[in-house]
Amino acid sequence: MFEQLLQAILQGALLGGYYAIIAAGLSLMFGVVRFINLAHGDLSILGALITLSLVQILGLPVLAAIAVMLPLMAVIGWLMHMFLFERAMKGGFLLPILVTIGLGAALQNGMFGIWGSDTRSLGASIGSLAWSSWYLPGGIILGKLPVLIFGTAVIVIGALHLMLKRTGLGRAIRATASDPEAAELCGVDARQVHRAAAAIAVGLAAIAGVFLAMRAQITPYSGPAQLIFAFEAVVIGGIGSLGGTLIGGIILGLSQTLGGLISAQMSLLSGHLVFLGVLIWRICREEKLAHGGWRAGLKAVLGLSSKRRKLASGDLS
Amino acid sequence: MSVLNVNNIICRHGLMTALRGVSLEIHAGEVLCVIGANGAGKTTLMRALAGAHIPDAGQILFQGRDITRQNAHTRVRGGIAMSPEGRRLFADMTVRENLMIAGENGQNGDWTLDRVLTAFPQLVPLIDKQAGGLSGGQRQAAAIGRALMANPDVLLLDEVSLGLSPAAVEGVYASLAEIRDTRVMAMVIVEQDLSRSLAFADRILCMAEGEIKLAGSPADFTKDQITDAYFGIQNEAPADV
């Protein structure tokens, strides 16, 4: 039993790496551009399918295929922001949501048109990496692929963090995230910065998509589920924080594998439950801070505050 | 030689007209103080000069080129930098990073991090602190330093002494006086403190209700004339009753 638990914890933590990569792009877009891209999951599947075609049709090695696909996806992200997202953002808060839902639908059906509805996987193209494992003392088995994905997540998020802290582009991104107009007044072209952030975000989504295709089967319609996981990891880890996405991803992965120990159906459900729990806790904590204490805060959340009820009923005599 | 020419610009905020045909000229190396009551249009004028508010009509020429429709970041790269109202520092970044951003994206020139720190010595111990934790005077110094890092030919400073302690105002103006005396950079300063504007500026410009009511050298006007212009009082002959 203990071994099983330890195994689940390790698998869950490693799975968190995958969630962190897909969540990092979503978090970056929200943190810098204040834009929620609901087609993020579909873009990650697009990246995976392009990689698959490069490998299976053109016969490129997987790494070379990724090297070709990543700049392509980054350019797609840049252009999408330039021609679609920027215009959508001018139309208020609802328009970006509608536009990216529409974009997601168009991507899914476009991919269906090109690649068909067959499930596909990169598993067959990466040799023994897909199934081989390390056997640790105590009967612990660690899959090489999950370790590789987790390691990549740590490196990618670490590199992104360093880029934001140390480079001119990173400073421009952070300045724009903090106050776009003040950044403009310092000579930063906020629009270009937003486009660069979109390019990085789509690139991150595509990396995640490739990993998903390596460890599982994908179809053109796999995107929305990935978007939900990404959202959950972002919310658990705290919006706009890169380190938070890694922690959020790990917590989500852990909840899923530990839930899977209870029963197979519990796996996804327990991830959602933990997400909801964290969300409720965050809302309560906000109210606690706003009202000066847990008791008053919880009352406010539950609508027990007499003043608020009076306000709602319009009776304040 | 004039570095900045503003010809009859009109700026609107929705239905409200904030600038009603403002024209002015700024010469290289001179200091122009803009005074006026709240709502006179001072900040809108500064934002129009900086490119943060594109005028609805009129023309702005910088070194002879038309920049009326140019956006803010292009103007910074061309040589117009502004320290905006409210300082607008990047609160979650360090003072050093705040300064570096303007340095990296502005013009090249002799205003470097070292020179800004020499001009504003109060920033030296704060250089690696988060800008969000600074006091009002420190924030103002950092904001002016940030604008200087862009090496502008025209430096726009909005509301220099607003919200600062008298000691902090003194410190900021001591640094500004040194920059003024090099006569390299033109400065446009919005200043609520009338006596300080009169003492510091080569020329003053008094605004009320979106128009320039008075412009010229401080020595040309009596205090009463300036006060009347400040409050938008027209010196008309009293009507016969």
Interface residues (C-beta under 8 A of the other chain):
Chain A: G168 R171 A172 R174 A175 S178 D179 E181 A182 A183 E184 L185 C186 G187 V188 D189 A190
Chain B: A50 G51 A52 N71 A72 H73 V76 R77 A81 M82 P84 R88 L89 F90 A91 D92 M93 E97 N98 M100 I101 A102 E104 N105 G106 R146 A150
